Amino acid sequence: MRHVLDAIRAGDATAADFAALRLPESYRAVTLHADEADMFEGMAGADKDPRKSLHLDEVPVPELGPGEALVAVMASSVNYNTVWSAIFEPLPTFTFLQRYGRTSPLAARHDLPYHVIGSDLAGVVLRTGPGVNAWKPGDEVVAHCLSVELESADGHDDTMLDPEQRIWGFETNFGGLAEIALVKSNQLMPKPKHLTWEEAAAPGLVNSTAYRQLVSRNGAAMKQGDNVLIWGASGGLGSYATQFALAGGATPICVVSSPAKADICRAMGAEAVIDRTAEDYRFWKDEHTQDPREWKRFGKRIRELTGGEDVDIVFEHPGRETFGASVYVTRKGGTIVTCASTSGYNHEYDNRYLWMSLKRIIGSHFANYREAWEANRLIAKGKIHPTLSRTYRLEDTGQAAHDVHRNVHQGKVGVLCLAPEEGMGVRDHETRAKHIDAIDLFRDASAERTEKHSRDASAERTEKHSRDASAERTEKHSRDAPNAPAERTVQR
């Protein structure tokens, strides 16, 4: 891959130059192995460790088909579907690959005993298949993760409704956590020129998902003046939802789980922030019983922050843990729009608060090409910014997924694939300079938190050393003067 990287770094290679590059026979990729799909059997989801299931392997370059492109991946990122893949929940992804492989001889390429995962990328087109006219080798691109066949009429009003709709790198093979990825050409979008490779790779899945969920007519169709409750408002999804609310003239009510995450939301411009840990909201009395009194306490707190108003829209993705509260606190005629269930898929809520108050629940899944394009366009214009907090090497993807699984991250975490270091790929330095504070917001916050942790740990070590040294001196003195009166030792 060295000659590919050299051509990308040169900056002046032409489409013909890239088309003439010799493709390697294999590339490095983060994989799951089919023969390990039961390795966590019997364990609770929270105890499953992605570091044990994710491998860095050398795999063959896949065959290029019609309407497809091979992309040299400079950077990617970790999403929750990376975690789900790595812990084999809700089921091993090899089930998806087998199902896809049965649809056509070309799709059979995806049904392999290994799965290259990852649903984001920023990189450079290396090859295009027959029928691809909009993209050429050398184009700098990002990819959204919607894979569709569009042979059914169902998908031609909204491609998310295509019966053969899949999430690339999760329900298909040859994903973005690798040095090369295979995508359909209608997944490609222009890379925002003012961003580095790792910054450009971070928004893809979550930015498009939040756009459809909140802004699109297929989601909540948010308007100016709406109050929007955003769970996990500093996380991968929530950080983009918060930005969309602020940019669209709505009022985000940001729910977070720590003071550091609350500070991030305020730094983005949000004023209404609830630290659910500090305020100790417990929506479940036990594993089987919710506590409506906590819903009411939560609703009262929201009204304190909004001047007495309930929320028009709830941006839902935690699922089981929060869904009952979400339905309760939504205003009459309001909307709960849900795109995931990171705390559990079996949602429970009191239907009286839904039907009698004419509320709506809308299911939202990723985004169609147009929605993803519009979301990326807002990134390119500097209206919405990446929320990258930390970057890992490709060989450390297991640790990155582990950190996301444990929710110790903020915003998005990136992965360097072909890029040897951070900071590469910026083409528009003038636009970057205008937005650098917003671009670095999550990264700065992460660094500040790391520094604070380091200072606290250092202080704790110093204090412990001081205590140990003091105890050792006292013990030594006691040994040296065994007959000394006790009070004399104290006085010293």
C-alpha positions as CSV (number, residue, x, y, z in Angstrom):
1,M,0.0,0.0,0.0
2,R,3.0,2.3,0.2
3,H,2.8,3.4,-3.4
4,V,-0.9,4.2,-3.0
5,L,-0.2,6.3,0.1
6,D,2.7,8.1,-1.7
7,A,0.3,9.1,-4.6
8,I,-2.2,10.4,-2.1
9,R,0.3,12.4,-0.1
10,A,1.9,13.9,-3.3
11,G,-1.2,16.0,-3.8
12,D,-0.7,16.4,-7.6
13,A,-1.4,12.9,-8.9
14,T,-4.0,12.9,-11.7
15,A,-6.9,10.5,-12.3
16,A,-4.8,8.7,-14.8
17,D,-2.0,8.4,-12.3
18,F,-4.4,6.7,-9.8
19,A,-5.9,4.5,-12.4
20,A,-2.4,3.3,-13.4
21,L,-1.5,2.4,-9.8
22,R,-1.0,-1.3,-9.3
23,L,-3.6,-2.6,-6.8
24,P,-2.2,-4.8,-4.0
25,E,-3.4,-8.4,-3.8
26,S,-4.3,-7.9,-0.1
27,Y,-4.7,-5.2,2.5
28,R,-5.0,-4.9,6.3
29,A,-8.5,-4.9,7.8
30,V,-10.3,-5.2,11.1
31,T,-12.2,-8.4,11.0
32,L,-14.5,-10.7,13.0
33,H,-14.1,-14.5,12.6
34,A,-17.2,-16.7,12.0
35,D,-15.7,-19.5,14.1
36,E,-15.6,-17.2,17.1
37,A,-19.3,-16.1,16.9
38,D,-20.2,-17.9,20.1
39,M,-17.1,-16.8,22.1
40,F,-19.3,-14.6,24.5
41,E,-22.1,-17.1,24.8
42,G,-23.8,-16.8,28.2
43,M,-22.2,-13.5,29.1
44,A,-24.1,-10.3,29.8
45,G,-23.7,-7.7,27.0
46,A,-21.9,-5.3,29.3
47,D,-19.2,-7.9,30.1
48,K,-18.4,-8.7,26.4
49,D,-15.0,-7.3,25.4
50,P,-14.5,-6.2,21.7
51,R,-10.8,-6.4,22.2
52,K,-11.1,-10.2,22.2
53,S,-13.2,-10.5,19.1
54,L,-11.7,-7.9,16.7
55,H,-8.6,-9.0,14.7
56,L,-6.3,-7.1,12.4
57,D,-5.8,-9.5,9.4
58,E,-4.4,-9.4,5.9
59,V,-7.3,-10.1,3.5
60,P,-7.6,-10.3,-0.3
61,V,-8.8,-7.3,-2.3
62,P,-12.4,-8.1,-3.3
63,E,-13.6,-8.3,-6.9
64,L,-15.0,-5.0,-8.2
65,G,-18.5,-5.2,-9.6
66,P,-20.7,-2.9,-11.7
67,G,-21.7,0.3,-10.0
68,E,-19.0,-0.1,-7.3
69,A,-15.8,1.5,-6.3
70,L,-12.6,0.5,-4.4
71,V,-11.5,3.2,-2.1
72,A,-8.1,3.7,-0.3
73,V,-9.3,4.4,3.2
74,M,-7.2,7.1,5.0
75,A,-9.4,7.1,8.1
76,S,-12.6,5.6,9.5
77,S,-14.4,5.7,12.8
78,V,-16.2,3.6,15.4
79,N,-20.0,3.5,15.7
80,Y,-22.3,1.6,18.0
81,N,-22.8,-0.9,15.2
82,T,-19.0,-1.6,15.5
83,V,-19.7,-2.5,19.1
84,W,-22.7,-4.6,18.2
85,S,-20.7,-6.4,15.6
86,A,-17.8,-7.1,17.9
87,I,-20.0,-8.5,20.7
88,F,-22.2,-10.5,18.3
89,E,-25.4,-8.7,19.3
90,P,-28.3,-8.8,18.7
91,L,-27.0,-11.7,16.5
92,P,-23.7,-12.4,14.7
93,T,-23.3,-10.4,11.6
94,F,-22.4,-13.5,9.6
95,T,-26.1,-14.1,9.5
96,F,-26.5,-10.9,7.6
97,L,-23.7,-11.9,5.2
98,Q,-25.1,-15.3,4.5
99,R,-28.5,-13.8,3.8
100,Y,-27.0,-11.2,1.5
101,G,-24.9,-13.8,-0.2
102,R,-27.9,-15.8,-1.3
103,T,-29.4,-12.9,-3.3
104,S,-27.0,-13.0,-6.3
105,P,-23.7,-14.4,-7.5
106,L,-22.1,-11.0,-7.1
107,A,-23.4,-10.7,-3.5
108,A,-22.0,-14.1,-2.7
109,R,-18.6,-12.3,-2.4
110,H,-19.7,-11.0,0.9
111,D,-20.4,-14.4,2.5
112,L,-17.0,-15.2,3.9
113,P,-15.7,-16.8,7.1
114,Y,-14.4,-13.3,8.1
115,H,-16.2,-10.0,8.2
116,V,-14.4,-6.7,7.5
117,I,-16.5,-4.2,9.5
118,G,-16.8,-0.4,9.7
119,S,-19.5,2.0,8.4
120,D,-17.5,5.2,7.9
121,L,-14.6,6.2,5.7
122,A,-12.7,9.1,4.2
123,G,-10.3,8.3,1.4
124,V,-9.5,8.3,-2.3
125,V,-11.1,6.4,-5.1
126,L,-8.8,3.8,-6.6
127,R,-11.0,2.0,-9.1
128,T,-14.6,2.2,-10.4
129,G,-16.6,-0.6,-11.9
130,P,-18.7,-0.6,-15.1
131,G,-21.5,2.0,-15.1
132,V,-19.8,4.4,-12.7
133,N,-19.6,7.9,-14.3
134,A,-19.9,10.4,-11.5
135,W,-16.7,9.4,-9.8
136,K,-13.1,8.7,-11.0
137,P,-9.8,7.5,-9.5
138,G,-8.2,10.1,-7.4
139,D,-11.4,11.7,-6.1
140,E,-11.3,12.5,-2.4
141,V,-14.5,11.2,-0.9
142,V,-16.4,10.2,2.2
143,A,-18.9,7.4,2.2
144,H,-22.3,7.0,3.8
145,C,-23.3,3.5,4.8
146,L,-26.6,2.9,2.9
147,S,-26.3,-0.1,0.6
148,V,-29.4,-0.6,-1.7
149,E,-30.2,-2.6,-4.8
150,L,-33.2,-0.5,-6.0
151,E,-34.7,-3.3,-8.1
152,S,-38.0,-2.9,-6.3
153,A,-40.4,0.0,-6.7
154,D,-40.6,0.3,-2.9
155,G,-37.3,2.0,-2.7
156,H,-37.8,4.7,-5.3
157,D,-39.6,7.2,-3.2
158,D,-37.3,6.7,-0.2
159,T,-34.4,4.4,-0.7
160,M,-34.4,3.5,3.0
161,L,-37.6,1.5,2.1
162,D,-35.8,-0.7,-0.4
163,P,-36.4,-4.3,0.6
164,E,-32.7,-4.9,0.0
165,Q,-31.6,-2.0,2.1
166,R,-28.5,-2.8,4.2
167,I,-25.9,-1.0,6.3
168,W,-22.5,-1.3,4.7
169,G,-19.8,-2.7,6.9
170,F,-22.5,-4.1,9.3
171,E,-24.8,-6.1,7.1
172,T,-22.3,-6.2,4.2
173,N,-18.6,-7.1,4.0
174,F,-15.6,-5.1,3.0
175,G,-16.3,-2.1,5.4
176,G,-14.3,1.0,6.3
177,L,-12.1,-0.2,9.2
178,A,-9.5,-1.2,6.7
179,E,-6.9,0.1,4.2
180,I,-9.2,-0.6,1.3
181,A,-13.0,-0.6,1.2
182,L,-15.6,-1.8,-1.4
183,V,-18.6,0.5,-1.7
184,K,-21.4,1.2,-4.2
185,S,-20.8,4.4,-6.1
186,N,-24.0,5.9,-4.8
187,Q,-22.5,5.8,-1.3
188,L,-19.9,8.3,-2.2
189,M,-19.9,12.1,-1.4
190,P,-17.2,14.8,-1.7
191,K,-14.8,15.0,1.2
192,P,-15.2,18.4,3.0
193,K,-12.0,20.2,2.0
194,H,-11.3,22.0,5.3
195,L,-11.2,18.8,7.3
196,T,-8.4,16.3,8.0
197,W,-9.0,12.6,6.9
198,E,-9.9,11.6,10.5
199,E,-12.3,14.5,11.0
200,A,-14.0,13.9,7.6
201,A,-14.5,10.2,8.5
202,A,-16.2,10.9,11.8
203,P,-19.6,12.4,10.9
204,G,-20.8,10.0,8.2
205,L,-23.2,7.5,9.9
206,V,-24.2,9.6,12.9
207,N,-24.5,12.9,11.2
208,S,-26.8,11.4,8.5
209,T,-28.8,9.5,11.1
210,A,-29.4,12.6,13.2
211,Y,-30.3,14.6,10.1
212,R,-33.0,12.2,9.0
213,Q,-34.2,11.7,12.6
214,L,-34.6,15.4,13.4
215,V,-34.6,17.5,10.2
216,S,-36.0,15.4,7.4
217,R,-39.7,15.1,6.6
218,N,-39.1,11.4,7.0
219,G,-38.3,12.0,10.7
220,A,-39.5,14.7,13.1
221,A,-39.4,17.6,10.6
222,M,-38.0,19.9,13.3
223,K,-38.9,23.6,13.0
224,Q,-37.8,26.8,14.6
225,G,-38.9,27.2,18.2
226,D,-39.2,23.5,18.9
227,N,-38.1,22.2,22.2
228,V,-36.0,19.0,21.5
229,L,-35.0,16.6,24.2
230,I,-31.8,14.9,23.3
231,W,-30.6,11.9,25.1
232,G,-26.8,11.4,25.2
233,A,-26.4,14.9,23.9
234,S,-22.6,14.8,23.9
235,G,-22.3,11.4,22.3
236,G,-21.8,10.2,18.8
237,L,-25.4,10.7,17.7
238,G,-26.5,13.3,20.3
239,S,-23.7,15.7,19.5
240,Y,-24.9,16.1,15.9
241,A,-28.6,16.3,17.1
242,T,-27.6,19.1,19.4
243,Q,-25.9,21.0,16.6
244,F,-28.9,20.5,14.2
245,A,-31.3,21.8,16.9
246,L,-29.1,24.9,17.5
247,A,-28.6,25.6,13.8
248,G,-32.3,25.1,13.0
249,G,-33.5,27.6,15.6
250,A,-34.8,24.9,18.0
251,T,-34.0,24.7,21.7
252,P,-32.1,21.5,22.7
253,I,-32.6,20.1,26.2
254,C,-29.4,18.1,26.5
255,V,-29.4,15.0,28.8
256,V,-25.9,13.8,29.7
257,S,-24.3,11.6,32.4
258,S,-21.4,13.7,33.8
259,P,-20.3,17.3,34.4
260,A,-17.7,17.0,31.6
261,K,-20.3,16.1,29.1
262,A,-22.6,18.9,30.4
263,D,-19.7,21.3,29.7
264,I,-19.3,20.0,26.2
265,C,-23.0,20.7,25.5
266,R,-22.7,24.3,26.9
267,A,-19.6,24.8,24.8
268,M,-21.7,23.9,21.7
269,G,-24.1,26.6,22.6
270,A,-26.8,24.7,24.5
271,E,-28.2,26.3,27.7
272,A,-30.7,23.7,28.9
273,V,-28.6,20.8,30.2
274,I,-29.6,17.9,32.6
275,D,-26.9,15.8,34.2
276,R,-29.1,12.7,34.8
277,T,-26.4,11.1,37.1
278,A,-26.0,14.2,39.3
279,E,-29.8,14.6,39.6
280,D,-30.1,10.8,40.1
281,Y,-33.0,9.9,37.8
282,R,-34.0,6.3,38.2
283,F,-36.7,5.5,35.7
284,W,-36.8,1.8,36.8
285,K,-37.5,0.6,40.3
286,D,-36.2,-2.8,39.4
287,E,-35.6,-4.8,36.3
288,H,-39.3,-5.2,35.6
289,T,-41.0,-2.1,37.0
290,Q,-40.7,1.5,35.9
291,D,-41.3,4.5,38.2
292,P,-43.8,7.0,36.9
293,R,-42.9,9.4,39.8
294,E,-39.4,9.7,38.2
295,W,-41.0,10.5,34.8
296,K,-42.9,13.3,36.5
297,R,-39.9,14.6,38.3
298,F,-38.0,14.6,35.0
299,G,-40.8,16.4,33.2
300,K,-40.9,19.1,36.0
301,R,-37.2,19.6,35.5
302,I,-37.6,20.1,31.8
303,R,-40.3,22.7,32.3
304,E,-38.0,24.6,34.7
305,L,-35.5,24.8,31.8
306,T,-37.9,25.7,29.1
307,G,-40.0,28.3,30.9
308,G,-42.9,26.0,31.5
309,E,-43.1,24.2,28.2
310,D,-43.0,20.5,27.4
311,V,-40.8,19.1,24.6
312,D,-42.1,18.9,21.0
313,I,-39.6,16.3,20.0
314,V,-37.7,13.6,21.8
315,F,-34.5,12.4,20.1
316,E,-34.5,8.7,21.3
317,H,-31.8,6.2,21.0
318,P,-31.1,4.6,24.4
319,G,-34.3,2.6,24.1
320,R,-35.5,0.4,27.0
321,E,-34.0,2.5,29.8
322,T,-35.5,5.8,28.8
323,F,-38.4,5.1,26.5
324,G,-41.2,5.3,29.1
325,A,-39.9,8.6,30.3
326,S,-39.6,9.9,26.7
327,V,-43.3,9.1,25.9
328,Y,-44.4,10.7,29.2
329,V,-42.6,14.0,28.9
330,T,-43.5,14.7,25.2
331,R,-46.1,17.5,24.8
332,K,-49.6,16.7,23.5
333,G,-49.3,16.1,19.8
334,G,-45.5,15.8,20.0
335,T,-43.2,13.3,18.5
336,I,-40.8,10.6,19.8
337,V,-38.4,9.7,17.0
338,T,-36.3,6.6,17.7
339,C,-33.3,5.2,15.8
340,A,-31.7,2.7,18.1
341,S,-31.9,0.9,21.4
342,T,-28.4,0.9,23.0
343,S,-29.8,0.0,26.4
344,G,-32.3,-2.7,25.2
345,Y,-34.7,-3.4,22.3
346,N,-37.8,-4.2,24.3
347,H,-39.3,-0.8,25.0
348,E,-42.1,-0.3,27.6
349,Y,-44.3,2.7,28.0
350,D,-47.7,3.7,29.3
351,N,-49.9,3.9,26.2
352,R,-52.4,6.2,27.8
353,Y,-49.9,9.0,27.6
354,L,-49.5,8.3,23.9
355,W,-53.0,7.7,22.6
356,M,-54.9,10.1,24.8
357,S,-52.4,12.9,24.1
358,L,-52.2,12.2,20.3
359,K,-48.4,11.7,20.4
360,R,-46.5,9.9,17.6
361,I,-43.7,7.4,17.7
362,I,-41.6,7.5,14.5
363,G,-39.0,4.9,13.7
364,S,-35.9,6.3,11.9
365,H,-33.1,4.3,10.4
366,F,-29.9,5.9,9.0
367,A,-30.7,8.1,5.9
368,N,-31.3,7.9,2.2
369,Y,-28.7,9.2,-0.2
370,R,-30.3,12.7,-0.5
371,E,-30.4,13.1,3.3
372,A,-26.9,11.9,3.7
373,W,-25.7,14.3,0.9
374,E,-27.5,17.2,2.6
375,A,-26.0,16.4,6.0
376,N,-22.5,16.2,4.4
377,R,-23.1,19.4,2.6
378,L,-23.7,21.2,5.9
379,I,-20.4,19.8,7.2
380,A,-18.6,21.1,4.1
381,K,-20.2,24.5,4.5
382,G,-19.0,24.7,8.2
383,K,-22.6,24.8,9.5
384,I,-22.2,21.5,11.4
385,H,-18.9,20.3,12.7
386,P,-17.2,16.9,13.4
387,T,-17.3,15.9,17.0
388,L,-14.1,13.9,17.0
389,S,-12.6,13.5,20.4
390,R,-9.8,11.0,20.0
391,T,-8.1,9.0,17.2
392,Y,-6.7,5.4,17.4
393,R,-4.5,3.4,15.1
394,L,-6.0,0.7,13.0
395,E,-4.4,-2.0,15.2
396,D,-6.0,-0.4,18.3
397,T,-9.6,-0.6,16.9
398,G,-10.5,-3.2,19.6
399,Q,-9.6,-0.7,22.3
400,A,-11.6,2.1,20.5
401,A,-14.7,-0.2,20.4
402,H,-14.1,-1.1,24.0
403,D,-14.1,2.5,25.0
404,V,-17.3,3.2,23.1
405,H,-18.9,0.1,24.6
406,R,-18.0,1.4,28.1
407,N,-19.2,4.9,27.2
408,V,-16.0,6.5,28.3
409,H,-15.7,8.5,25.1
410,Q,-17.2,11.8,24.0
411,G,-18.5,12.6,20.5
412,K,-16.9,10.2,18.0
413,V,-13.6,8.3,18.1
414,G,-11.7,8.0,14.8
415,V,-9.4,5.4,13.4
416,L,-6.3,6.0,11.2
417,C,-6.2,3.5,8.4
418,L,-3.7,4.4,5.7
419,A,-3.0,7.8,7.1
420,P,0.2,7.5,9.1
421,E,-0.6,10.4,11.4
422,E,-3.3,12.9,12.3
423,G,-3.7,16.3,10.6
424,M,-3.4,15.2,7.0
425,G,-5.7,15.9,4.1
426,V,-6.7,19.6,4.6
427,R,-7.1,21.3,1.2
428,D,-9.0,24.5,2.3
429,H,-7.0,26.1,5.1
430,E,-8.9,29.4,5.0
431,T,-12.3,27.8,5.8
432,R,-10.6,25.6,8.4
433,A,-9.2,28.7,10.2
434,K,-12.7,30.2,10.5
435,H,-14.1,27.1,12.3
436,I,-11.1,25.7,14.1
437,D,-12.5,26.2,17.6
438,A,-15.6,24.3,16.8
439,I,-13.7,21.6,14.9
440,D,-11.4,21.1,17.9
441,L,-14.1,21.4,20.6
442,F,-14.4,17.7,21.5
443,R,-10.8,17.0,21.0
444,D,-9.8,19.8,23.4
445,A,-12.4,18.6,25.9
446,S,-11.0,15.1,25.7
447,A,-7.4,16.4,26.2
448,E,-8.5,18.5,29.2
449,R,-10.2,15.6,30.8
450,T,-7.1,13.4,30.2
451,E,-4.9,16.1,31.7
452,K,-7.2,16.4,34.7
453,H,-7.2,12.7,35.2
454,S,-3.4,12.7,34.9
455,R,-3.2,15.5,37.5
456,D,-5.6,13.8,39.9
457,A,-3.8,10.5,39.5
458,S,-0.4,12.3,40.0
459,A,-1.7,14.1,43.1
460,E,-3.1,10.8,44.5
461,R,0.3,9.0,43.9
462,T,2.1,11.9,45.6
463,E,-0.3,11.8,48.5
464,K,0.1,8.1,48.8
465,H,3.9,8.3,48.6
466,S,3.8,11.0,51.3
467,R,1.6,8.8,53.5
468,D,3.8,5.7,52.9
469,A,7.0,7.7,53.5
470,S,5.6,9.2,56.7
471,A,4.4,5.8,58.0
472,E,7.8,4.3,57.1
473,R,9.6,7.1,59.0
474,T,7.4,6.6,62.0
475,E,7.9,2.8,62.0
476,K,11.6,3.2,61.6
477,H,11.7,5.7,64.5
478,S,9.7,3.3,66.6
479,R,12.1,0.5,65.8
480,D,15.1,2.7,66.6
481,A,13.7,4.0,69.9
482,P,11.5,1.1,71.3
483,N,11.4,2.5,74.8
484,A,10.5,6.1,74.0
485,P,7.3,7.3,75.5
486,A,4.4,7.3,73.1
487,E,3.7,11.0,73.4
488,R,7.3,11.8,72.4
489,T,6.8,10.1,69.1
490,V,3.6,12.1,68.5
491,Q,5.4,15.4,69.4
492,R,8.0,14.7,66.8
